[in-house]
Amino acid sequence: MLEALVDIRVERGSPIDLPTLANVHVGEEERYPKREALMSSSITFDPKGNAVAQAAQSMNGYRFSDSANSRIAQVRQDGFTFSRLQPYDQWESWRGEARRVWDRYVEAVRPKTINRVAVRYINRIDVSSTRGRLRDYLNIYPELPNEIPNLMTGFIMRLELALPDLPSAALVLSLGRIPPPSQGLVSILLDLDLYQQLKMGPREENLWDSLETLHARENLFFESCITDRARELFT
């Protein structure tokens, strides 16, 4: 596991200024001693010349992290993200902290409505470069016709799938090869991003019910993507 996160997008009747976002960090300095600016980029194209007319960067929030860089909160003008990085343990061990910091965000920012929630898990699966094929570890992988040599040195797949039983929800599944942590390994990225478009108040209990539902569905999808041989790598 590289990173697990919850993301909540918001709307507010009036623009959210940076001093208001900075107030979220007040009282959190001991838990999250590191504070950094979050920047966003924008590019304007010239439709006549088909070229970049203007590129700009602007600050849209803050990033707070603990001393181990294992828990990170992003407070932005468009929402809130809480990440759990390595060493990862269990959803239950950090879900409560994500909710506590979210409540601090709501108290300071006072958003009007929530319009999108997401749960995302970014996994790295390390296998020996001399043992087995992708299909030995994954139930989803690129298939090549017989005429093309199956000697992949890199690949990337991205699937966007609707979830009919969850209103306005979707799964973005990304799969690819990434640099390994050491020689003799092949590392596969398995990224599961589940999101749902909705409208609700920032303090509604249904918010965390929705995130719990997405988390449970993510677990189901992850297990369906890997084989028993891959599971042996995690034990």
WONOR-V216533 format. One record per pair of residues at least 12 apart in sequence whose ideal C-beta (glycine too) atoms are under 10 Angstrom apart, sorted by sequence separation. I is the first residue (numbers start at 1). J is the second residue. If there is no record, write none. Layout:
I_J / I_J
This chain:
42_54 / 43_55 / 44_56 / 62_74 / 63_75 / 71_83 / 72_84 / 82_94 / 125_137 / 159_171 / 160_172 / 161_173 / 176_188 / 177_189 / 198_210 / 22_35 / 42_55 / 43_56 / 61_74 / 62_75 / 63_76 / 70_83 / 71_84 / 72_85 / 82_95 / 84_97 / 125_138 / 142_155 / 159_172 / 160_173 / 175_188 / 176_189 / 41_55 / 42_56 / 60_74 / 61_75 / 62_76 / 69_83 / 70_84 / 71_85 / 84_98 / 141_155 / 142_156 / 158_172 / 159_173 / 160_174 / 175_189 / 176_190 / 196_210 / 41_56 / 42_57 / 60_75 / 61_76 / 70_85 / 82_97 / 83_98 / 142_157 / 158_173 / 159_174 / 174_189 / 175_190 / 176_191 / 196_211 / 40_56 / 41_57 / 42_58 / 60_76 / 61_77 / 69_85 / 70_86 / 82_98 / 134_150 / 141_157 / 157_173 / 158_174 / 159_175 / 174_190 / 175_191 / 21_38 / 40_57 / 41_58 / 59_76 / 60_77 / 61_78 / 68_85 / 69_86 / 70_87 / 81_98 / 82_99 / 133_150 / 140_157 / 157_174 / 158_175 / 173_190 / 174_191 / 175_192 / 194_211 / 196_213 / 39_57 / 40_58 / 59_77 / 60_78 / 61_79 / 63_81 / 64_82 / 65_83 / 68_86 / 70_88 / 80_98 / 82_100 / 134_152 / 156_174 / 157_175 / 158_176 / 173_191 / 174_192 / 196_214 / 18_37 / 39_58 / 40_59 / 58_77 / 61_80 / 66_85 / 68_87 / 70_89 / 82_101 / 140_159 / 156_175 / 157_176 / 172_191 / 173_192 / 174_193 / 194_213 / 195_214 / 18_38 / 38_58 / 39_59 / 40_60 / 61_81 / 63_83 / 65_85 / 82_102 / 155_175 / 156_176 / 172_192 / 173_193 / 194_214 / 38_59 / 39_60 / 40_61 / 80_101 / 81_102 / 134_155 / 155_176 / 156_177 / 171_192 / 172_193 / 173_194 / 193_214 / 194_215 / 196_217 / 37_59 / 38_60 / 39_61 / 80_102 / 154_176 / 155_177 / 156_178 / 171_193 / 172_194 / 192_214 / 194_216 / 37_60 / 38_61 / 71_94 / 79_102 / 82_105 / 154_177 / 170_193 / 171_194 / 172_195 / 194_217 / 37_61 / 38_62 / 39_63 / 70_94 / 73_97 / 80_104 / 153_177 / 154_178 / 170_194 / 171_195 / 194_218 / 36_61 / 37_62 / 38_63 / 73_98 / 80_105 / 152_177 / 154_179 / 169_194 / 170_195 / 192_217 / 193_218 / 36_62 / 37_63 / 71_97 / 75_101 / 79_105 / 80_106 / 169_195 / 170_196 / 192_218 / 35_62 / 36_63 / 71_98 / 75_102 / 168_195 / 169_196 / 170_197 / 192_219 / 194_221 / 35_63 / 36_64 / 73_101 / 91_119 / 166_194 / 168_196 / 169_197 / 34_63 / 35_64 / 36_65 / 73_102 / 75_104 / 76_105 / 80_109 / 167_196 / 168_197 / 169_198 / 192_221 / 32_62 / 34_64 / 35_65 / 71_101 / 75_105 / 79_109 / 91_121 / 166_196 / 167_197 / 168_198 / 192_222 / 32_63 / 33_64 / 34_65 / 66_97 / 73_104 / 74_105 / 80_111 / 163_194 / 167_198 / 168_199 / 190_221 / 32_64 / 33_65 / 34_66 / 73_105 / 77_109 / 79_111 / 157_189 / 163_195 / 166_198 / 190_222 / 31_64 / 32_65 / 33_66 / 34_67 / 75_108 / 76_109 / 78_111 / 88_121 / 140_173 / 142_175 / 155_188 / 156_189 / 158_191 / 160_193 / 161_194 / 163_196 / 192_225 / 31_65 / 32_66 / 33_67 / 75_109 / 80_114 / 141_175 / 142_176 / 152_186 / 29_64 / 31_66 / 32_67 / 34_69 / 79_114 / 88_123 / 140_175 / 190_225 / 28_64 / 30_66 / 31_67 / 36_72 / 38_74 / 40_76 / 79_115 / 190_226 / 24_61 / 25_62 / 30_67 / 38_75 / 40_77 / 64_101 / 78_115 / 79_116 / 81_118 / 83_120 / 84_121 / 85_122 / 138_175 / 21_59 / 24_62 / 28_66 / 34_72 / 35_73 / 36_74 / 38_76 / 40_78 / 78_116 / 79_117 / 86_124 / 188_226 / 21_60 / 22_61 / 25_64 / 32_71 / 38_77 / 79_118 / 81_120 / 83_122 / 21_61 / 22_62 / 24_64 / 31_71 / 32_72 / 190_230 / 18_59 / 21_62 / 32_73 / 134_175 / 169_210 / 18_60 / 31_73 / 188_230 / 18_61 / 38_81 / 134_177 / 171_214 / 16_60 / 18_62 / 166_210 / 169_213 / 16_61 / 28_73 / 169_214 / 171_217 / 141_188 / 166_213 / 171_218 / 25_73 / 166_214 / 169_217 / 173_221 / 24_73 / 137_186 / 173_222 / 25_75 / 125_175 / 138_188 / 140_190 / 171_221 / 175_225 / 24_75 / 118_169 / 129_180 / 137_188 / 163_214 / 166_217 / 23_75 / 116_168 / 117_169 / 118_170 / 120_172 / 122_174 / 134_186 / 138_190 / 165_217 / 173_225 / 21_74 / 22_75 / 125_178 / 127_180 / 137_190 / 21_75 / 118_172 / 124_178 / 126_180 / 129_183 / 130_184 / 132_186 / 134_188 / 163_217 / 20_75 / 21_76 / 124_179 / 126_181 / 129_184 / 130_185 / 131_186 / 21_77 / 24_80 / 124_180 / 126_182 / 128_184 / 129_185 / 130_186 / 18_75 / 20_77 / 124_181 / 128_185 / 129_186 / 126_184 / 127_185 / 128_186 / 129_187 / 163_221 / 16_75 / 18_77 / 21_80 / 126_185 / 127_186 / 16_76 / 17_77 / 125_185 / 126_186 / 127_187 / 161_221 / 16_77 / 124_185 / 125_186 / 126_187 / 127_188 / 15_77 / 16_78 / 125_187 / 126_188 / 16_79 / 124_187 / 125_188 / 124_188 / 125_189 / 12_77 / 123_188 / 124_189 / 125_190 / 10_76 / 12_78 / 31_97 / 123_189 / 124_190 / 5_72 / 7_74 / 9_76 / 10_77 / 11_78 / 122_189 / 123_190 / 124_191 / 10_78 / 11_79 / 122_190 / 123_191 / 3_72 / 5_74 / 7_76 / 9_78 / 10_79 / 31_100 / 32_101 / 121_190 / 122_191 / 123_192 / 8_78 / 9_79 / 10_80 / 31_101 / 121_191 / 122_192 / 8_79 / 9_80 / 120_191 / 121_192 / 122_193 / 7_79 / 8_80 / 9_81 / 28_100 / 120_192 / 121_193 / 7_80 / 8_81 / 28_101 / 119_192 / 120_193 / 121_194 / 6_80 / 7_81 / 8_82 / 119_193 / 120_194 / 6_81 / 7_82 / 118_193 / 119_194 / 120_195 / 5_81 / 6_82 / 7_83 / 25_101 / 28_104 / 118_194 / 119_195 / 5_82 / 6_83 / 24_101 / 27_104 / 117_194 / 118_195 / 119_196 / 4_82 / 5_83 / 6_84 / 24_102 / 26_104 / 117_195 / 118_196 / 4_83 / 5_84 / 25_104 / 116_195 / 117_196 / 118_197 / 3_83 / 4_84 / 5_85 / 24_104 / 116_196 / 117_197 / 3_84 / 4_85 / 23_104 / 24_105 / 116_197 / 117_198 / 140_221 / 3_85 / 23_105 / 24_106 / 26_108 / 115_197 / 116_198 / 1_84 / 2_85 / 3_86 / 24_107 / 25_108 / 115_198 / 116_199 / 117_200 / 1_85 / 2_86 / 4_88 / 21_105 / 23_107 / 24_108 / 114_198 / 115_199 / 139_223 / 140_224 / 141_225 / 1_86 / 3_88 / 4_89 / 6_91 / 23_108 / 24_109 / 113_198 / 114_199 / 115_200 / 139_224 / 140_225 / 1_87 / 2_88 / 4_90 / 22_108 / 23_109 / 113_199 / 114_200 / 139_225 / 140_226 / 1_88 / 4_91 / 21_108 / 113_200 / 114_201 / 138_225 / 139_226 / 1_89 / 6_94 / 20_108 / 21_109 / 113_201 / 114_202 / 137_225 / 138_226 / 139_227 / 5_94 / 6_95 / 19_108 / 20_109 / 112_201 / 113_202 / 114_203 / 117_206 / 137_226 / 138_227 / 4_94 / 8_98 / 20_110 / 111_201 / 112_202 / 114_204 / 117_207 / 137_227 / 4_95 / 111_202 / 113_204 / 117_208 / 119_210 / 136_227 / 137_228 / 138_229 / 139_230 / 6_98 / 16_108 / 17_109 / 110_202 / 111_203 / 114_206 / 118_210 / 119_211 / 135_227 / 136_228 / 137_229 / 138_230 / 5_98 / 6_99 / 16_109 / 109_202 / 114_207 / 117_210 / 118_211 / 119_212 / 134_227 / 136_229 / 137_230 / 4_98 / 8_102 / 16_110 / 117_211 / 119_213 / 120_214 / 121_215 / 135_229 / 136_230 / 137_231 / 10_105 / 16_111 / 106_201 / 107_202 / 119_214 / 132_227 / 137_232 / 6_102 / 10_106 / 14_110 / 106_202 / 107_203 / 114_210 / 117_213 / 118_214 / 119_215 / 137_233 / 8_105 / 12_109 / 13_110 / 105_202 / 106_203 / 117_214 / 119_216 / 121_218 / 132_229 / 8_106 / 12_110 / 13_111 / 14_112 / 119_217 / 120_218 / 121_219 / 131_229 / 132_230 / 10_109 / 12_111 / 13_112 / 103_202 / 119_218 / 123_222 / 10_110 / 11_111 / 12_112 / 13_113 / 102_202 / 103_203 / 119_219 / 121_221 / 125_225 / 10_111 / 11_112 / 12_113 / 102_203 / 106_207 / 121_222 / 125_226 / 9_111 / 10_112 / 11_113 / 123_225 / 127_229 / 8_111 / 10_113 / 11_114 / 123_226 / 127_230 / 9_113 / 10_114 / 11_115 / 9_114 / 10_115 / 11_116 / 102_207 / 125_230 / 128_233 / 8_114 / 9_115 / 10_116 / 102_208 / 127_233 / 8_115 / 9_116 / 123_230 / 126_233 / 8_116 / 9_117 / 99_207 / 125_233 / 7_116 / 8_117 / 9_118 / 99_208 / 102_211 / 125_234 / 7_117 / 8_118 / 98_208 / 6_117 / 7_118 / 123_234 / 6_118 / 7_119 / 96_208 / 99_211 / 5_118 / 6_119 / 7_120 / 95_208 / 98_211 / 5_119 / 6_120 / 4_119 / 5_120 / 4_120 / 5_121 / 95_211 / 3_120 / 4_121 / 5_122 / 95_212 / 3_121 / 4_122 / 2_121 / 3_122 / 4_123 / 1_121 / 2_122 / 3_123 / 91_211 / 95_215 / 1_122 / 2_123 / 3_124 / 91_212 / 1_123 / 2_124 / 80_202 / 1_124 / 92_215 / 1_125 / 91_215 / 91_216 / 91_218 / 91_219 / 2_178 / 2_187 / 7_193 / 9_195 / 2_189 / 2_190 / 3_191 / 4_192 / 5_193 / 7_195 / 9_197 / 11_199 / 2_191 / 9_198 / 12_202 / 11_202 / 10_202 / 8_202 / 8_207 / 6_207 / 6_208 / 8_210 / 8_211 / 7_211 / 6_211 / 6_214 / 6_215 / 4_215 / 4_218 / 1_234
